[in-house]
Amino acid sequence: MKSCDIRHIEDKDSFRWKWVHQRDDGTLEESPESYGLFYECVVAARECGFEPQLKTH
């Protein structure tokens, strides 16, 4: 699996989530959809063959 990051994006008065990964040529590719819940975004990334890099504190 290739790694990706989960990022928040502004959406009106709130925000949504997208996964982003770096292609072999160095360009960034965002998920085609945005997600209202962080967990939905993680699941969608995994379904597309990516493993989100989750930070733990």
Jmol script that loads the backbone (N, CA, C; Angstrom):
load data "model"
ATOM      1  N   MET A   1       0.836  -1.191   0.000  1.00  0.00           N
ATOM      2  CA  MET A   1       0.000   0.000   0.000  1.00  0.00           C
ATOM      3  C   MET A   1       0.876   1.248   0.000  1.00  0.00           C
ATOM      4  N   LYS A   2       0.429   2.241  -0.739  1.00  0.00           N
ATOM      5  CA  LYS A   2       1.115   3.524  -0.732  1.00  0.00           C
ATOM      6  C   LYS A   2       0.578   4.356   0.425  1.00  0.00           C
ATOM      7  N   SER A   3       1.411   5.227   0.945  1.00  0.00           N
ATOM      8  CA  SER A   3       0.974   6.054   2.067  1.00  0.00           C
ATOM      9  C   SER A   3       0.282   7.323   1.561  1.00  0.00           C
ATOM     10  N   CYS A   4      -0.540   7.883   2.431  1.00  0.00           N
ATOM     11  CA  CYS A   4      -1.213   9.145   2.135  1.00  0.00           C
ATOM     12  C   CYS A   4      -1.410   9.911   3.437  1.00  0.00           C
ATOM     13  N   ASP A   5      -1.788  11.160   3.296  1.00  0.00           N
ATOM     14  CA  ASP A   5      -2.109  12.012   4.438  1.00  0.00           C
ATOM     15  C   ASP A   5      -3.583  12.359   4.379  1.00  0.00           C
ATOM     16  N   ILE A   6      -4.158  12.590   5.538  1.00  0.00           N
ATOM     17  CA  ILE A   6      -5.534  13.065   5.642  1.00  0.00           C
ATOM     18  C   ILE A   6      -5.464  14.551   5.978  1.00  0.00           C
ATOM     19  N   ARG A   7      -6.149  15.360   5.200  1.00  0.00           N
ATOM     20  CA  ARG A   7      -6.112  16.811   5.408  1.00  0.00           C
ATOM     21  C   ARG A   7      -7.522  17.373   5.480  1.00  0.00           C
ATOM     22  N   HIS A   8      -7.662  18.426   6.269  1.00  0.00           N
ATOM     23  CA  HIS A   8      -8.965  19.088   6.314  1.00  0.00           C
ATOM     24  C   HIS A   8      -8.977  20.203   5.280  1.00  0.00           C
ATOM     25  N   ILE A   9     -10.153  20.453   4.727  1.00  0.00           N
ATOM     26  CA  ILE A   9     -10.343  21.522   3.754  1.00  0.00           C
ATOM     27  C   ILE A   9     -11.530  22.365   4.205  1.00  0.00           C
ATOM     28  N   GLU A  10     -11.462  23.646   3.925  1.00  0.00           N
ATOM     29  CA  GLU A  10     -12.565  24.529   4.292  1.00  0.00           C
ATOM     30  C   GLU A  10     -13.787  24.225   3.442  1.00  0.00           C
ATOM     31  N   ASP A  11     -14.947  24.313   4.072  1.00  0.00           N
ATOM     32  CA  ASP A  11     -16.214  24.081   3.381  1.00  0.00           C
ATOM     33  C   ASP A  11     -17.280  24.949   4.022  1.00  0.00           C
ATOM     34  N   LYS A  12     -17.562  26.062   3.387  1.00  0.00           N
ATOM     35  CA  LYS A  12     -18.529  27.030   3.902  1.00  0.00           C
ATOM     36  C   LYS A  12     -18.118  27.478   5.297  1.00  0.00           C
ATOM     37  N   ASP A  13     -18.928  27.213   6.313  1.00  0.00           N
ATOM     38  CA  ASP A  13     -18.595  27.640   7.675  1.00  0.00           C
ATOM     39  C   ASP A  13     -17.976  26.517   8.497  1.00  0.00           C
ATOM     40  N   SER A  14     -17.564  25.453   7.836  1.00  0.00           N
ATOM     41  CA  SER A  14     -17.031  24.284   8.540  1.00  0.00           C
ATOM     42  C   SER A  14     -15.839  23.745   7.755  1.00  0.00           C
ATOM     43  N   PHE A  15     -15.598  22.460   7.868  1.00  0.00           N
ATOM     44  CA  PHE A  15     -14.548  21.828   7.084  1.00  0.00           C
ATOM     45  C   PHE A  15     -14.923  20.384   6.794  1.00  0.00           C
ATOM     46  N   ARG A  16     -14.224  19.796   5.825  1.00  0.00           N
ATOM     47  CA  ARG A  16     -14.389  18.400   5.437  1.00  0.00           C
ATOM     48  C   ARG A  16     -12.997  17.790   5.333  1.00  0.00           C
ATOM     49  N   TRP A  17     -12.912  16.525   4.979  1.00  0.00           N
ATOM     50  CA  TRP A  17     -11.645  15.792   4.928  1.00  0.00           C
ATOM     51  C   TRP A  17     -11.379  15.236   3.537  1.00  0.00           C
ATOM     52  N   LYS A  18     -10.105  15.248   3.122  1.00  0.00           N
ATOM     53  CA  LYS A  18      -9.653  14.620   1.881  1.00  0.00           C
ATOM     54  C   LYS A  18      -8.356  13.881   2.169  1.00  0.00           C
ATOM     55  N   TRP A  19      -8.128  12.800   1.432  1.00  0.00           N
ATOM     56  CA  TRP A  19      -6.826  12.159   1.512  1.00  0.00           C
ATOM     57  C   TRP A  19      -5.992  12.638   0.334  1.00  0.00           C
ATOM     58  N   VAL A  20      -4.689  12.736   0.553  1.00  0.00           N
ATOM     59  CA  VAL A  20      -3.759  13.248  -0.450  1.00  0.00           C
ATOM     60  C   VAL A  20      -2.542  12.337  -0.482  1.00  0.00           C
ATOM     61  N   HIS A  21      -2.088  11.999  -1.693  1.00  0.00           N
ATOM     62  CA  HIS A  21      -0.851  11.214  -1.789  1.00  0.00           C
ATOM     63  C   HIS A  21       0.048  11.803  -2.857  1.00  0.00           C
ATOM     64  N   GLN A  22       1.339  11.472  -2.747  1.00  0.00           N
ATOM     65  CA  GLN A  22       2.322  11.965  -3.702  1.00  0.00           C
ATOM     66  C   GLN A  22       2.554  10.907  -4.774  1.00  0.00           C
ATOM     67  N   ARG A  23       2.353  11.302  -6.020  1.00  0.00           N
ATOM     68  CA  ARG A  23       2.569  10.397  -7.153  1.00  0.00           C
ATOM     69  C   ARG A  23       4.070  10.165  -7.345  1.00  0.00           C
ATOM     70  N   ASP A  24       4.396   9.206  -8.182  1.00  0.00           N
ATOM     71  CA  ASP A  24       5.800   8.903  -8.469  1.00  0.00           C
ATOM     72  C   ASP A  24       6.540  10.083  -9.084  1.00  0.00           C
ATOM     73  N   ASP A  25       5.825  10.953  -9.808  1.00  0.00           N
ATOM     74  CA  ASP A  25       6.475  12.114 -10.427  1.00  0.00           C
ATOM     75  C   ASP A  25       6.575  13.308  -9.478  1.00  0.00           C
ATOM     76  N   GLY A  26       6.125  13.133  -8.223  1.00  0.00           N
ATOM     77  CA  GLY A  26       6.247  14.180  -7.214  1.00  0.00           C
ATOM     78  C   GLY A  26       5.032  15.077  -7.073  1.00  0.00           C
ATOM     79  N   THR A  27       4.071  14.975  -7.971  1.00  0.00           N
ATOM     80  CA  THR A  27       2.876  15.806  -7.856  1.00  0.00           C
ATOM     81  C   THR A  27       1.920  15.208  -6.826  1.00  0.00           C
ATOM     82  N   LEU A  28       1.079  16.053  -6.259  1.00  0.00           N
ATOM     83  CA  LEU A  28       0.115  15.611  -5.264  1.00  0.00           C
ATOM     84  C   LEU A  28      -1.226  15.312  -5.922  1.00  0.00           C
ATOM     85  N   GLU A  29      -1.867  14.273  -5.469  1.00  0.00           N
ATOM     86  CA  GLU A  29      -3.190  13.915  -5.953  1.00  0.00           C
ATOM     87  C   GLU A  29      -4.137  13.862  -4.760  1.00  0.00           C
ATOM     88  N   GLU A  30      -5.255  14.571  -4.856  1.00  0.00           N
ATOM     89  CA  GLU A  30      -6.274  14.573  -3.806  1.00  0.00           C
ATOM     90  C   GLU A  30      -7.362  13.564  -4.142  1.00  0.00           C
ATOM     91  N   SER A  31      -8.038  13.114  -3.114  1.00  0.00           N
ATOM     92  CA  SER A  31      -9.194  12.250  -3.330  1.00  0.00           C
ATOM     93  C   SER A  31     -10.237  13.020  -4.136  1.00  0.00           C
ATOM     94  N   PRO A  32     -10.969  12.323  -4.996  1.00  0.00           N
ATOM     95  CA  PRO A  32     -11.974  13.012  -5.810  1.00  0.00           C
ATOM     96  C   PRO A  32     -13.148  13.531  -4.982  1.00  0.00           C
ATOM     97  N   GLU A  33     -13.379  12.931  -3.833  1.00  0.00           N
ATOM     98  CA  GLU A  33     -14.476  13.348  -2.961  1.00  0.00           C
ATOM     99  C   GLU A  33     -13.931  13.895  -1.656  1.00  0.00           C
ATOM    100  N   SER A  34     -14.757  14.662  -0.959  1.00  0.00           N
ATOM    101  CA  SER A  34     -14.432  15.073   0.403  1.00  0.00           C
ATOM    102  C   SER A  34     -15.409  14.372   1.336  1.00  0.00           C
ATOM    103  N   TYR A  35     -15.035  14.263   2.593  1.00  0.00           N
ATOM    104  CA  TYR A  35     -15.808  13.475   3.558  1.00  0.00           C
ATOM    105  C   TYR A  35     -16.111  14.311   4.792  1.00  0.00           C
ATOM    106  N   GLY A  36     -17.324  14.143   5.308  1.00  0.00           N
ATOM    107  CA  GLY A  36     -17.747  14.894   6.477  1.00  0.00           C
ATOM    108  C   GLY A  36     -17.096  14.410   7.767  1.00  0.00           C
ATOM    109  N   LEU A  37     -16.729  13.142   7.805  1.00  0.00           N
ATOM    110  CA  LEU A  37     -16.116  12.563   8.998  1.00  0.00           C
ATOM    111  C   LEU A  37     -14.706  12.070   8.691  1.00  0.00           C
ATOM    112  N   PHE A  38     -13.789  12.287   9.620  1.00  0.00           N
ATOM    113  CA  PHE A  38     -12.411  11.842   9.468  1.00  0.00           C
ATOM    114  C   PHE A  38     -12.354  10.356   9.167  1.00  0.00           C
ATOM    115  N   TYR A  39     -13.102   9.558   9.918  1.00  0.00           N
ATOM    116  CA  TYR A  39     -13.079   8.114   9.752  1.00  0.00           C
ATOM    117  C   TYR A  39     -13.544   7.699   8.358  1.00  0.00           C
ATOM    118  N   GLU A  40     -14.536   8.379   7.798  1.00  0.00           N
ATOM    119  CA  GLU A  40     -14.992   8.072   6.440  1.00  0.00           C
ATOM    120  C   GLU A  40     -13.859   8.265   5.430  1.00  0.00           C
ATOM    121  N   CYS A  41     -13.070   9.292   5.647  1.00  0.00           N
ATOM    122  CA  CYS A  41     -11.950   9.582   4.757  1.00  0.00           C
ATOM    123  C   CYS A  41     -10.881   8.495   4.867  1.00  0.00           C
ATOM    124  N   VAL A  42     -10.579   8.061   6.071  1.00  0.00           N
ATOM    125  CA  VAL A  42      -9.594   6.987   6.282  1.00  0.00           C
ATOM    126  C   VAL A  42     -10.049   5.710   5.579  1.00  0.00           C
ATOM    127  N   VAL A  43     -11.301   5.340   5.745  1.00  0.00           N
ATOM    128  CA  VAL A  43     -11.837   4.126   5.125  1.00  0.00           C
ATOM    129  C   VAL A  43     -11.777   4.239   3.596  1.00  0.00           C
ATOM    130  N   ALA A  44     -12.145   5.397   3.048  1.00  0.00           N
ATOM    131  CA  ALA A  44     -12.126   5.589   1.597  1.00  0.00           C
ATOM    132  C   ALA A  44     -10.700   5.486   1.048  1.00  0.00           C
ATOM    133  N   ALA A  45      -9.744   6.051   1.755  1.00  0.00           N
ATOM    134  CA  ALA A  45      -8.347   5.964   1.318  1.00  0.00           C
ATOM    135  C   ALA A  45      -7.891   4.507   1.282  1.00  0.00           C
ATOM    136  N   ARG A  46      -8.217   3.759   2.308  1.00  0.00           N
ATOM    137  CA  ARG A  46      -7.833   2.346   2.353  1.00  0.00           C
ATOM    138  C   ARG A  46      -8.507   1.547   1.241  1.00  0.00           C
ATOM    139  N   GLU A  47      -9.750   1.867   0.939  1.00  0.00           N
ATOM    140  CA  GLU A  47     -10.453   1.177  -0.149  1.00  0.00           C
ATOM    141  C   GLU A  47      -9.803   1.449  -1.504  1.00  0.00           C
ATOM    142  N   CYS A  48      -9.104   2.575  -1.623  1.00  0.00           N
ATOM    143  CA  CYS A  48      -8.411   2.927  -2.871  1.00  0.00           C
ATOM    144  C   CYS A  48      -6.957   2.460  -2.873  1.00  0.00           C
ATOM    145  N   GLY A  49      -6.549   1.711  -1.842  1.00  0.00           N
ATOM    146  CA  GLY A  49      -5.202   1.148  -1.806  1.00  0.00           C
ATOM    147  C   GLY A  49      -4.155   2.002  -1.129  1.00  0.00           C
ATOM    148  N   PHE A  50      -4.581   2.968  -0.316  1.00  0.00           N
ATOM    149  CA  PHE A  50      -3.645   3.839   0.393  1.00  0.00           C
ATOM    150  C   PHE A  50      -3.740   3.600   1.894  1.00  0.00           C
ATOM    151  N   GLU A  51      -2.636   3.824   2.594  1.00  0.00           N
ATOM    152  CA  GLU A  51      -2.621   3.695   4.043  1.00  0.00           C
ATOM    153  C   GLU A  51      -2.345   5.072   4.646  1.00  0.00           C
ATOM    154  N   PRO A  52      -3.350   5.664   5.291  1.00  0.00           N
ATOM    155  CA  PRO A  52      -3.161   6.972   5.914  1.00  0.00           C
ATOM    156  C   PRO A  52      -2.085   6.931   7.005  1.00  0.00           C
ATOM    157  N   GLN A  53      -1.256   7.955   7.018  1.00  0.00           N
ATOM    158  CA  GLN A  53      -0.236   8.095   8.052  1.00  0.00           C
ATOM    159  C   GLN A  53      -0.855   8.857   9.206  1.00  0.00           C
ATOM    160  N   LEU A  54      -1.288   8.130  10.207  1.00  0.00           N
ATOM    161  CA  LEU A  54      -1.987   8.726  11.346  1.00  0.00           C
ATOM    162  C   LEU A  54      -0.989   9.067  12.434  1.00  0.00           C
ATOM    163  N   LYS A  55      -1.090  10.281  12.923  1.00  0.00           N
ATOM    164  CA  LYS A  55      -0.200  10.731  13.986  1.00  0.00           C
ATOM    165  C   LYS A  55      -0.805  10.386  15.329  1.00  0.00           C
ATOM    166  N   THR A  56       0.012   9.878  16.222  1.00  0.00           N
ATOM    167  CA  THR A  56      -0.453   9.602  17.578  1.00  0.00           C
ATOM    168  C   THR A  56       0.297  10.498  18.536  1.00  0.00           C
ATOM    169  N   HIS A  57      -0.383  10.931  19.561  1.00  0.00           N
ATOM    170  CA  HIS A  57       0.244  11.815  20.547  1.00  0.00           C
ATOM    171  C   HIS A  57       0.410  11.116  21.853  1.00  0.00           C
TER     172      HIS A  57
END
end "model"
wireframe off; spacefill off
backbone 0.3
color backbone group
